[in-house]
Amino acid sequence: MRQYPPIIIFCFLITLCLAAHSQSLVTYQSAFEEQKAMLEGKSPIDFKRAVFLTESAYYNGKLDYQQFTNEIKSTGVKLKALIRSKGLEKYKTSKNWAVFTYMTDTIPVNDYKPYVYNFDDFLGDKDWSNMFVTKLIKTKKGNCHSLPYFYKILCEEIGGTAYLAMAPNHVYIKHFDEKDQWVNVELTSVGFPRDQWIIKELNVTVEEIKNGAYMQPLTPKESVAQAMFDLACGYKHLHGHDDFMLLMTNTALKYFPNSIELWMNKADCYRYFGLTEQAKPNRDKQKMKSYYLAYQEAVSKINKLGYKEMPKELYDEWVKSIEAEKTRRGITSK
């Protein structure tokens, strides 16, 4: 067998890496353009499709959309049958009830295996795919990102309505009850918490609520913009900060201008650009100044929205308290 010099093997590996990187950029560009078309009204809003695009791009376009939709449709058929079996068709919230029951209860429809909270790497720090709906479907383990996303997708699949709502490091569901009053649905603690509980437990400020940053039901376009934020985050995990990540962030901000997370992404980008330029031997002072001013603008917007940082330790304590409460109520994921 012919032995190749190490330099040739090294060059070959570099070529493969560059080809994979190039293909990933093309995949992300395609996903971005399709989501942008939804936001611009050039194609119908489709949250399920927007979420799939985000997750498939991270896997370099290797996920099968037909398989994904078939799984959603199959589950939808089961949910409709569940509603009929209980004679609940006349109730406006029957679809919300069916999705919640399917996801959280131990019943034949879900093969006696509800979807549970994954307490390991719940922020996707070690593995960003832990945030994905496609992974939740496969493992039945998710977090406060994938669980509400899946709830919304299933609810819309069977003709129901569910809205995403944001809190610091958190996503949950809002929908109307039988009396047209808002109900909060929490998939992590498996319950229907009052606003006061969310405010206290997640350290939400009055200013964040008044300014529409948190605890407001997202519009369909804001939901797609949130999926675009996820697209930018997945891209950042793979390729770091660059002009394309900034473009995705700025585009999403046009349709979700009160998103603290998007403004943070923007601030991080300009901070990275500034530090990178500063490290150069022949730094461009004009560029550094423009990056600094853009960074300050983003930080100022974050402050105006009323943001108060939630310490990671506090969030960790909240997650642990959820596990303790679920254990107490006999719905532990263990």
C-alpha positions as CSV (number, residue, x, y, z in Angstrom):
1,M,0.0,0.0,0.0
2,R,1.4,3.3,-1.0
3,Q,2.5,5.6,1.8
4,Y,1.9,9.4,1.3
5,P,4.1,12.0,2.9
6,P,2.6,13.7,6.0
7,I,2.4,17.0,4.2
8,I,0.2,15.6,1.5
9,I,-2.1,14.0,4.1
10,F,-2.3,17.3,6.0
11,C,-3.1,19.2,2.8
12,F,-5.8,16.7,2.0
13,L,-7.4,17.0,5.4
14,I,-7.3,20.8,5.1
15,T,-9.0,20.6,1.8
16,L,-11.8,18.4,3.2
17,C,-12.3,20.8,6.1
18,L,-12.5,23.8,3.8
19,A,-15.0,22.0,1.6
20,A,-17.2,21.1,4.6
21,H,-17.0,24.7,5.9
22,S,-18.0,26.0,2.5
23,Q,-21.0,23.6,2.3
24,S,-22.1,24.6,5.8
25,L,-22.1,28.3,4.8
26,V,-24.2,27.5,1.7
27,T,-26.7,25.6,3.9
28,Y,-27.0,28.4,6.4
29,Q,-27.4,31.0,3.6
30,S,-30.2,28.9,2.1
31,A,-32.0,28.5,5.5
32,F,-31.6,32.2,6.2
33,E,-33.1,33.2,2.9
34,E,-36.1,31.0,3.4
35,Q,-36.8,32.3,6.8
36,K,-36.3,35.9,5.6
37,A,-38.9,35.3,2.8
38,M,-41.4,34.4,5.6
39,L,-40.6,37.6,7.5
40,E,-40.9,39.7,4.3
41,G,-44.2,38.2,3.4
42,K,-42.8,36.6,0.2
43,S,-43.8,33.1,1.5
44,P,-46.3,32.0,4.1
45,I,-45.4,32.0,7.8
46,D,-44.6,28.4,8.8
47,F,-43.1,28.0,12.3
48,K,-42.6,24.3,11.9
49,R,-40.6,24.8,8.7
50,A,-38.6,27.7,10.3
51,V,-37.6,25.5,13.2
52,F,-36.6,22.7,10.9
53,L,-34.4,25.0,8.8
54,T,-32.6,26.1,11.9
55,E,-31.8,22.6,13.1
56,S,-31.1,21.1,9.7
57,A,-28.6,23.9,8.9
58,Y,-26.6,22.9,12.1
59,Y,-26.4,19.4,10.7
60,N,-25.3,20.7,7.3
61,G,-28.7,20.1,5.7
62,K,-28.7,16.4,6.4
63,L,-32.1,16.2,8.2
64,D,-35.1,14.9,6.3
65,Y,-38.0,17.4,6.2
66,Q,-40.4,14.8,4.9
67,Q,-39.6,12.5,7.8
68,F,-40.0,15.4,10.3
69,T,-43.4,16.4,8.9
70,N,-44.6,12.8,8.8
71,E,-43.8,12.4,12.5
72,I,-45.7,15.6,13.3
73,K,-48.7,14.5,11.2
74,S,-48.7,11.1,12.7
75,T,-48.8,12.6,16.2
76,G,-51.5,15.0,15.1
77,V,-53.7,12.1,14.1
78,K,-53.3,10.6,17.5
79,L,-54.1,13.9,19.2
80,K,-57.3,14.4,17.3
81,A,-58.3,10.8,18.1
82,L,-57.6,11.5,21.8
83,I,-59.9,14.6,21.7
84,R,-62.7,12.6,20.1
85,S,-62.3,9.7,22.6
86,K,-62.9,12.2,25.4
87,G,-65.8,14.0,23.7
88,L,-64.0,17.3,24.0
89,E,-64.5,18.6,20.4
90,K,-66.8,21.5,21.5
91,Y,-64.2,23.1,23.8
92,K,-61.9,25.8,22.4
93,T,-59.0,24.6,24.5
94,S,-59.4,20.9,23.6
95,K,-56.4,21.0,21.3
96,N,-54.2,22.7,23.9
97,W,-55.4,20.0,26.4
98,A,-54.5,17.2,24.0
99,V,-51.0,18.5,23.3
100,F,-50.3,19.1,27.0
101,T,-51.6,15.7,28.0
102,Y,-49.7,13.9,25.3
103,M,-46.4,15.7,26.3
104,T,-46.7,15.4,30.0
105,D,-48.9,12.5,31.0
106,T,-48.2,8.7,31.0
107,I,-50.8,7.5,28.6
108,P,-51.2,4.9,25.8
109,V,-51.1,7.6,23.1
110,N,-47.4,8.4,23.9
111,D,-46.6,4.7,24.7
112,Y,-46.6,5.6,28.4
113,K,-43.5,7.8,27.9
114,P,-44.1,11.5,28.3
115,Y,-41.5,14.1,27.2
116,V,-39.3,15.0,30.1
117,Y,-36.9,17.8,31.0
118,N,-33.2,17.1,30.3
119,F,-31.4,18.4,33.3
120,D,-28.0,17.8,31.7
121,D,-26.7,20.7,29.6
122,F,-30.1,22.4,29.6
123,L,-28.7,25.6,28.0
124,G,-26.9,23.7,25.2
125,D,-23.5,24.9,26.3
126,K,-21.8,21.5,25.7
127,D,-24.0,20.4,22.7
128,W,-26.1,23.0,20.9
129,S,-28.3,20.2,19.5
130,N,-29.8,19.7,23.0
131,M,-31.9,22.7,22.1
132,F,-33.5,21.0,19.1
133,V,-37.1,19.8,18.5
134,T,-35.7,17.0,16.3
135,K,-33.6,15.7,19.2
136,L,-36.6,16.0,21.6
137,I,-38.7,13.9,19.2
138,K,-36.0,11.2,19.1
139,T,-35.1,11.1,22.8
140,K,-38.2,12.4,24.5
141,K,-35.9,14.7,26.5
142,G,-35.8,18.4,26.0
143,N,-35.6,21.8,27.7
144,C,-37.3,25.1,28.0
145,H,-36.5,25.7,24.4
146,S,-37.4,22.5,22.5
147,L,-40.4,21.6,24.7
148,P,-42.5,24.8,24.1
149,Y,-41.4,24.8,20.4
150,F,-42.7,21.3,20.0
151,Y,-45.9,22.2,21.9
152,K,-46.6,25.0,19.5
153,I,-45.8,22.9,16.4
154,L,-48.2,20.1,17.5
155,C,-50.9,22.6,18.5
156,E,-50.8,24.3,15.1
157,E,-50.7,20.9,13.4
158,I,-54.2,20.0,14.7
159,G,-55.6,23.5,14.2
160,G,-55.0,24.9,17.7
161,T,-53.4,28.1,18.8
162,A,-50.4,28.5,21.0
163,Y,-48.0,31.5,21.5
164,L,-44.4,31.5,22.5
165,A,-43.5,33.8,25.4
166,M,-40.1,34.8,26.6
167,A,-38.5,35.2,30.0
168,P,-34.8,35.4,31.0
169,N,-33.1,32.2,29.6
170,H,-36.5,30.7,29.2
171,V,-39.4,30.1,26.8
172,Y,-42.9,29.1,27.7
173,I,-46.4,28.9,26.2
174,K,-49.4,31.3,26.4
175,H,-52.9,30.6,25.1
176,F,-56.5,31.7,25.7
177,D,-58.7,29.6,28.1
178,E,-62.4,29.0,27.6
179,K,-63.2,32.5,28.9
180,D,-60.7,34.1,26.6
181,Q,-58.2,34.8,29.4
182,W,-54.5,34.2,29.1
183,V,-53.1,30.9,30.5
184,N,-49.4,30.3,31.0
185,V,-48.2,26.7,30.2
186,E,-45.0,25.6,31.7
187,L,-43.6,22.4,30.2
188,T,-40.6,22.3,32.6
189,S,-42.5,22.1,35.8
190,V,-45.6,20.7,34.1
191,G,-48.2,23.3,35.2
192,F,-50.0,26.5,34.6
193,P,-48.1,29.2,36.6
194,R,-49.5,32.6,37.3
195,D,-47.6,35.7,36.0
196,Q,-46.5,36.5,39.5
197,W,-44.7,33.1,39.8
198,I,-42.8,33.7,36.6
199,I,-41.8,37.2,37.6
200,K,-40.5,36.0,41.0
201,E,-38.8,32.8,39.9
202,L,-37.1,34.1,36.8
203,N,-36.2,37.6,38.1
204,V,-38.2,39.5,35.5
205,T,-38.2,43.3,35.9
206,V,-41.2,45.6,35.6
207,E,-39.4,47.5,32.8
208,E,-38.8,44.3,30.8
209,I,-42.6,43.6,30.9
210,K,-43.7,47.1,30.1
211,N,-41.3,47.4,27.2
212,G,-42.5,44.1,25.7
213,A,-39.2,42.2,26.1
214,Y,-40.6,39.4,28.2
215,M,-43.9,37.7,29.1
216,Q,-45.7,38.9,25.9
217,P,-47.2,36.4,23.4
218,L,-45.0,36.5,20.3
219,T,-46.6,37.3,17.0
220,P,-46.2,34.7,14.1
221,K,-43.4,36.9,12.6
222,E,-41.7,37.3,16.0
223,S,-41.8,33.5,16.4
224,V,-40.0,33.1,13.0
225,A,-37.6,35.9,14.0
226,Q,-36.9,33.8,17.2
227,A,-36.1,30.8,15.0
228,M,-33.7,33.0,13.0
229,F,-32.1,34.0,16.3
230,D,-31.6,30.3,16.9
231,L,-30.2,30.0,13.4
232,A,-27.6,32.7,14.2
233,C,-26.7,31.0,17.5
234,G,-26.2,27.6,15.8
235,Y,-24.0,29.3,13.2
236,K,-22.0,31.0,16.0
237,H,-21.4,27.7,17.6
238,L,-19.9,26.4,14.4
239,H,-18.3,29.4,12.8
240,G,-18.0,32.1,15.4
241,H,-18.8,35.8,15.0
242,D,-18.7,37.3,11.5
243,D,-20.7,39.6,9.1
244,F,-23.2,36.8,8.2
245,M,-24.1,36.2,11.8
246,L,-24.6,39.9,12.3
247,L,-26.8,40.0,9.2
248,M,-29.0,37.3,10.5
249,T,-29.2,39.0,13.9
250,N,-30.1,42.4,12.3
251,T,-32.7,40.9,10.0
252,A,-34.4,39.2,13.0
253,L,-34.3,42.4,15.0
254,K,-36.4,44.2,12.3
255,Y,-39.2,41.9,13.1
256,F,-38.6,41.3,16.8
257,P,-37.1,44.7,17.9
258,N,-37.8,44.1,21.6
259,S,-35.7,40.9,21.9
260,I,-33.1,41.3,24.5
261,E,-31.4,38.1,23.3
262,L,-31.0,39.5,19.8
263,W,-29.6,42.8,21.0
264,M,-27.1,40.8,23.1
265,N,-26.1,38.9,20.0
266,K,-25.5,42.2,18.2
267,A,-23.5,43.6,21.1
268,D,-21.4,40.4,21.3
269,C,-20.7,40.6,17.6
270,Y,-19.4,44.2,17.7
271,R,-17.4,43.5,20.8
272,Y,-15.7,40.6,19.0
273,F,-15.1,42.7,15.9
274,G,-13.5,45.5,18.0
275,L,-11.3,43.2,20.0
276,T,-10.2,41.4,16.8
277,E,-9.2,44.7,15.2
278,Q,-7.5,45.8,18.3
279,A,-5.3,42.7,18.3
280,K,-4.0,43.5,14.8
281,P,-0.4,45.0,14.4
282,N,-1.8,47.7,12.1
283,R,-5.2,48.3,13.7
284,D,-7.7,50.5,12.0
285,K,-8.7,53.1,14.6
286,Q,-11.7,54.3,12.6
287,K,-13.0,50.7,12.4
288,M,-12.4,50.3,16.1
289,K,-14.4,53.5,16.8
290,S,-17.3,52.4,14.7
291,Y,-17.4,49.0,16.3
292,Y,-17.3,50.5,19.8
293,L,-20.1,53.0,18.9
294,A,-22.3,50.1,17.5
295,Y,-21.6,48.0,20.6
296,Q,-22.6,50.9,22.9
297,E,-25.8,51.4,20.9
298,A,-26.7,47.8,21.4
299,V,-25.9,47.9,25.1
300,S,-27.9,51.1,25.5
301,K,-30.9,49.4,23.9
302,I,-30.6,46.4,26.2
303,N,-30.6,48.7,29.2
304,K,-33.6,50.7,27.9
305,L,-35.6,47.5,27.6
306,G,-35.0,47.1,31.4
307,Y,-32.7,44.1,31.3
308,K,-31.3,42.9,34.6
309,E,-28.9,40.0,34.4
310,M,-30.1,36.8,36.0
311,P,-27.1,35.1,37.6
312,K,-26.5,31.6,36.2
313,E,-26.4,30.4,39.8
314,L,-30.0,31.6,40.3
315,Y,-31.1,29.9,37.1
316,D,-29.4,26.7,38.2
317,E,-31.3,26.9,41.5
318,W,-34.5,27.4,39.7
319,V,-33.9,24.3,37.5
320,K,-33.1,22.3,40.6
321,S,-36.3,23.5,42.3
322,I,-38.3,22.3,39.4
323,E,-36.8,18.8,39.7
324,A,-37.6,18.8,43.4
325,E,-41.2,20.0,42.8
326,K,-41.7,17.3,40.1
327,T,-40.4,14.7,42.4
328,R,-42.7,15.8,45.2
329,R,-45.7,15.6,42.8
330,G,-44.7,12.2,41.5
331,I,-43.8,13.3,38.0
332,T,-40.0,13.1,38.2
333,S,-38.2,12.4,35.0
334,K,-36.0,9.8,36.7
